[in-house]
């Protein structure tokens, strides 16, 4: 990825759009994850007690 970021080909719209979109999507996803995690909006559901082997 580092080699392609300094490549002249990224100046062309055909490849530059994909490059910027990929990094923008990654940055946006990270921002949403940090926001949701900080607010406690992603909580695991309460776990159930496992059944004993004799009950199966």
Secondary structure, DSSP 4 states (H G I P E B T S, - for coil): -HHHHT-GGGGSHHHHHHHHHHHHHHHHHHHHHHHHHHHT---PPPPPPPPPGGG-
